[in-house]
Amino acid sequence: MSAPEFHGSLEQADWPRREGMQILTRALGAENIRWVGGAVRDTLLGVSVHDVDCATTHPPDEVMDRCAVAGIRTVPTGIDHGTITAVLEDGPVEITTLRHDVSTDGRRATVTFATEWREDAARRDFTINALFAHPESLEISDYFGGLDDLAARRVRFIGDAKQRIAEDHLRILRYYRFQARFGAELDTEAEEACAQLAGTLKGLSRERVADELIKLLALPDPGETVERMFNHAVLRVVLPEASLRNVELMRELIVHEKREDVAADPLRRLAALLPPSPDVAADVSARLRLSRAQRNVLVAVAGRFATDVDHPQALAYFEGNAVALHRLLLAGGDTKAICDWDAPTLPLKGGTIVDRGVAAGPEVARILKTVERRWVEEGFPDENRVEQILTEELTPT
């Protein structure tokens, strides 16, 4: 069988040749480290690399000692599981000591350090994430057919899919995320295992679930994958508020985003999966432990109406351009009216109303709000028209 072909190669990539990588390699020894995971996978696919992970035979204490001698600052970001982050001028590198799982309960693992590359690869989730590259020769060690799976755009668990999910239930959501990002050919065993074990997601922390869900919805087009999650009863475990119509709405939204040339937004897509209810959005935000800023956006977008498309600039004036953009896209509206549009300022102050004989207090605020509403409805006319509106409101009927 001929070697699989890829869009990119480690030999042509920039990151393995960075000065920081060379310094780190000399500090730890080329035979004692391997680049692993996403950086290797994404390079072969011709995708931009943002994070670099490194596996090593050295225990964490020795990693820190060797880095200190080389003048590399380290941070013990996950030392209980053997992970040290080396802070390099051209970007941080996570260095993790080879390990294998002693016991797992679906949420966390007890690990012990190992000495064999294959043993470490065997505990990883998917074959495409278990590719090791030598730091100097850049030769790839592939123990479980990851290169062929990567070439076929197939996301496949290492070993028995059910067992791997039982070790860490979050792997169900990771599978769907990786499948949406890289997959073309479905793996039947993986799909069936995720469907059968979907209920195990209930035992995970809300933060971990939310993180994976947001990452999935931020991908260019997760629509087909989300629909499979719904059909396999996976989505209803993490987002029971979503209906099939909501999933269809999200898919329509993605099409509209592309048509309007608007970047993907995971909160907008999450809103599409929910009914148009601010109360429901608030409940989901609390359950998923979203940040206050995320909650505010989700709640504002969930208050959408079919009539949003009729008055886009009025919507942008009252809700802000960002929320208006979300709601217009969800309604299938034209976003051109608010692109690069700056909301005008109402040419009327409360003092002017007082000068017209209205006593300072709640009545001034009421009149000001009424004039503002009419001004917006009329398309933001000039100061003369505002003066006429004010006169009409002050004239007894």
N, C-alpha and C positions, 0 to 999 in steps of 0.2 A: 504494500500500500504506500502510495506517495505521501510525503509530508504535507500536512494541511497548509493552505496559503492564507496570509493575513494582510490587512491593509498597512500595518505598521510593523516595525521590528525594533528590538532592544538596541541593536547596533547603530541604528539611525536616530534613536531617541536622545534628547538632550540631558534628561535628568540623571542617568547613570554616570555621566561624565562631569557632573558639577563638582566643584572643588570640595564642597562639604562632604559629598559622598566619598570622595577619594580619601579625605582625612579620616572619616569614620571607618572606612575599610582598613586603612593602615593601623588604626587604633585597636580594632577588634581582631584583625587578621582575616585575610580573604577566605581562608578555608573554614573559618568559624562563623561566617554569616552568609545569608542568602536574601536577596530581595524576594518578596512574596506577596501574593494577594492582588489587590486592585491595581497597583502600579504596573505589574507584569501583564495582567489581563487587559487593562485599558490600552497599554502601549501596543500590544498585538492587534487590537481592534482599531488602532488609529485614533483613539479618543484621548483628549487632553488629560494629563495626570496631575492631580492636585495634592494627593497624599502618598507618601511612600512608607511602606512597612518593611521591617527587617526581622528575620528570624535568626537566632543565634544559639550556639551550643554553650555559651558562657552563662553562668548563673547571674542573676541581677546585680549582686554586689560586685562581681568582677567587671560587669559591663560599666558600672559607675566608676569604678577605680581606673579602668583603662581609659575611659573618656576623660576623666579628670587629668590624667597624665598628659593626654593629648590636647588639653585646653578646651575640651568640649563640655559645655554646661548640660547637666541632665536634670530631669524632673521625674520623680517616682510616681507617674500618673496611674499605674495599675500594678504596683509592686507585688500585691498579694497573688496576682496571677502572672507575675514575671514580666511585666511590661514597664519599660523605662522610655521616656521620650528624650531624645538627643536634640538640643536646640542648636541648629546650624544656621549660618548666615543665609543660606539659600533655601531655608524651610526646615521645619521639624521632621524628625524621623522617629516613628515608634519602633522600638527594639523589644522583641518578646522572646524570652528563653523557650527553647523547645519544650513541649509539655504533652502530657496525655491526661485524660480525665479519669479520676479515680472513682467518683460517684457524681450523679446528676439527678435533679428532681424536676427538670423541665423549666426551672427558673434560674438556677445557679449551679455551678459546677465546683467540685473540689478537685484540684489538679495537683499533679506532681511533675517535677521537671524530667525531661527525657534527654536522650543524646543522639537519637537517630532522626534524620530528616523525614523519612517515610512515616515514622511513628507520629510525628507532629502533623504531617499532612493528613493522616487518617482521621484526626479528630476535627478537621475543618468541615464546613457545611457542604459546599458544592465543589464539584471537580474543577470548575473554572476558577475557583478561588484558592486552589491548592497547587499552583504552579510556582516553583522555586527557581530563581535565576542566580547563577554564580556572579559575584560582583565584578570580577575581572574578565572572565571569558564570556560572560552573559549566556552561557549554556543553560538551557532550561531542563529541570528535572520534573517529569510529569509521571506521577505514580498511579493515577487513576483515570487516564484517558481524557484529561481536561482539555488538551489541545484539539482533539477531534470534536469534543462537545462545543468548544468555543467556535471552531470553524463551522459547525452545523447550527450555531446559535441555539444550543440546547442547554437548559439549566437542569442539571441532574445531581441529586444527592450522592455523596460518597457512601457506598454501602447501602444498607437497607433504609429506605426513606422513612418508614415508620419509627425505626429505632433512632434515627437522627433527630426527628421531631420530638420524640419522647425525651431526648436529652435536653433540648431547648425548644420550648413551644413557639418562641418568637420566629423560629426558622420557617414557620408557615407563612408569615407575612414577608419575611426576607425572600422566600421563594417567589412569591408573586411580584415583589418589587424587582428582583433580578430578571424574572421572566418578562416583565413589562419593558425593562430597559434593554435586555440583550436577546431575549428569546424569539425564535421563529418557529422552531420545531418543538412541539409539546412533548414532555416526558410523561407517559401514562402513569407510571408508578408514582411519580411525585404528585401528580394531580389527584390521584385516588387517595394517597396518604393524607394530603392536606384536607381533603373533604371529610375523611373519616375521623380525623383528629381535631377538627375545627373547634370543638368544645373546650379543648385544653387551653385555648387562648384566654379563657375567663380567669385563669390563675395568674396571669402576668400583670405586672405593674402598669398602671394607666399611662405613665410617662413613656414606657418602652413601646406600648401599642401606638400612642399618638405619634411618636417619633417616626416609626415605620410607615404609618398611614400618611403623614405629611410628606415624607420622602417619596412615597409611591405617587401621590397626587401631583407632585411637582415635576414628574417626568413629562416629556413632550406629549405622549399620547398613551395614557394608561387605561383608556376606555374599555377596550376588549378584555383586558385583564380584570378590571373591576367588575365587569359583567360576569365573568367566570367565577369570581369570588362570590357574587350574589347567587349564581346558579348552584354553586357548591356549598351554600349555606355558611360560608366563611364570613362574609360581610355582615350578616345579621348578628354574629357574635360580638363584633367590635363596634358595629354601627347599626343597631336594631331599628333605628328610625328610617333607614333607607328602604325605599320600595323599588320595584322594577322600573316604575315611571321615573323615579329620581335618577336611576342609573342611566336611563335613556336620555334624560335631560342633561346629565353630565356629558354624555357622548355628543349630543347636539351642541353643547357649549364648546367643547373642544374643536368641533368643526368651525363654529363661529369665531373662535379665537384665531384660528388660522386664516379665516377669510378676512378678518379685520386686522391681521398682522399684529396681534397683541400677545405679549409673552404669557406663558402659563403662570397661574397662581394657585397654589394648593388650597388656600382658604376659600377662594371663589369656587373651586371644584367641590370642596367639602360642603359649601353652602348649597350647591346644586343637588347633593345627595340627601339633603334634609328638606323637610316640608317648609314652606315659607312662613315660619313662625319664630319671632325673636325669642320667645320663651323656650322653645325647643332648642334653639341655638345656644342659649345660655346654659341649659341643662347639659348639653353635649360638651360645651366648653369646660364646665366644671368636672364632668366625668373624665374627660381626657387630660385634665390638668393643663389646659392651654394657658399661655401667658395672658395678662390683662389686655395687652395690645391685640393679641390674636382674638381674644373673646370679643372685644369691642368691634373689630372688623366683621367677625362672623355674625354677630347679632345685628349689626347695621345692614349687612347684605341680606340676611334672612328676612328682613322686613320688606322684601321686594314686592312689586305689584306689576300686573300686566300693563298698566297705564304708564309705567316708567318711560317707555319708548316715546310717548306723546310729547313730553316736555323735558328733554334731556338737560338743557341748561338750567331749568328750574330745579331739577333733581340735583345737579351739581352744585347749585347755589346753596341749597339747604343741607345736603349731605356731604359735600366735598367731592372733588373730582375723582378721587380714588374709589370711594364707595359707589359713586354714580357709574363709573366705568364697569365695576363688577355687576351692578344691577342691570345696566343696559345690555351687557353681554349675556347675562342669564335670560333676559327677555328677548334676545335675538335682535336687539335694536342696533341702529347705526351710531357708532361712537365718534364720528367725525365732528359733530357739533360741539363736543367738549374737549377735543384734542387741542392742546396748546391754548385753551380758553381760560382766561382769568376772570373770576367772578367780579362784577362791578360792585361799588359801594353805594348803598342807598343814599341819595343826596338829601337826606332829611335827618335832623337831630331832634331829640326831645325838647331842647330849648326853644326851637322854633314853634313847637306846638304850645308850649307854655306862653310864648310871646303872643300867640293867637287867642289867649284868654282861658286856657285850660289849666286848672290847678295842678301843680306838681303832685305826682302820685300814680297809683295804678291805672287811672284813666289815660294818662299820657302813654304808658306802655301799651295799653290796649289799642289805642289809635295808631301808634307807631307800627305795631304788628299788622294791623289791618291794612294800612297804607303799603307796607312792605309786601304783603301778600298780593295785593292788586298790582303793584309795580312789577313783581315777578311774573304774574299771569299775563301782563301786557307786554312782556318781552323786554323789560328794563328800559323804559322810555326816559327821556331827559328830565332835567330839573323842573322845567316849566310844566310838564305833564304831572310830575309828582306834586307840584304846588296845586294843580287843579284837583287831583285826587284828594289831597288834604282838605281843600275847601269843601268838596263834596261830602267828606266824612264829618266835617264840623257844621254843615248846614242842616238845621232841623228839618225833618221830613213831615 
